[in-house]
């Protein structure tokens, strides 16, 4: 990979060990994928913040980087952690876990990386259309590429951090226009009626497309939340990081390989996401974290209702959205729900909270939770989730 004179200096350690390490990570990645050069990025988003998923090993590395005084060169943010700052999780985990989680967040902060602790950084600050990013959260990557028209590969935590420190990323994969070209035409032959059905479609497509770029036709007036669920699910069961939703197939995709999704296929994909039909201990909405509109919608649905005493009802959002949604947060909490920031059900310690069965409208959560949280899952629409969480 060609490096500029300044990049060479960084690579050779003339700007210090932290920047040299970051540059070496990017060069290695660039060489692996035949990138010809590094390109500037508008922002970086780092995943792998939860101590539950990260463990002890990387803390020492983060400490060493932060100790050098190295700082992010571009606007940089982090994914949810395993704990919230309002204390919902605090009584469920030992003191040492809290300390380690706080330390991880502190170390990123020290490197100038904003502790937004959300997987929806685009609600905090929307990237410009056509901008290059280095984002690691897979749901945010597919959203950025497909809904916002930005360009990012699906980074790992270390490469996103390296890009944050250097302010650049190797020019390969989805930074190149030719890799945005659709390679398969998906025909959805049934009307999708809920965000959960969009998620089920995403899981089915992820498994079947692996990493192909689909034009998905037959989607009639999908809402932003529907596309967010579709993308998050698509990136969970497969490696696809960009899709094109449309009501009718564009001319250039007419002759591509075809994949049809009929009503039965979708029904099976939906049903397969449940592992049980038991009453849930927790009903979780907000994977990926809710937008202001979604919080408003949940608040309307719970208005005048009461959450059952034996059910935890969580709505996960970023602190940024929570602050904007004060009245809706009040309404949800008056009904007995909790609007939770800084974490999500998947990356926190659910079993320690006493959760055996989780109900969710998120296909991504339903896909991961049986293995990551070792809980039973019921997958349902938002309305069904709220019907189950609340008294009649
Ligand atoms: Fe976000 Fe957690 Fe889902 S990080 S995308 S809410 S699994």
Boltz pocket constraint, residues with backbone or C-beta under 6 A from the ligand:
constraints:
  - pocket:
      binder: B
      contacts: [[A, 79], [A, 80], [A, 119], [A, 139], [A, 232], [A, 286], [A, 287], [A, 288], [A, 289], [A, 316], [A, 343], [A, 344], [A, 345], [A, 346], [A, 347], [A, 364], [A, 365]]
      max_distance: 6.0
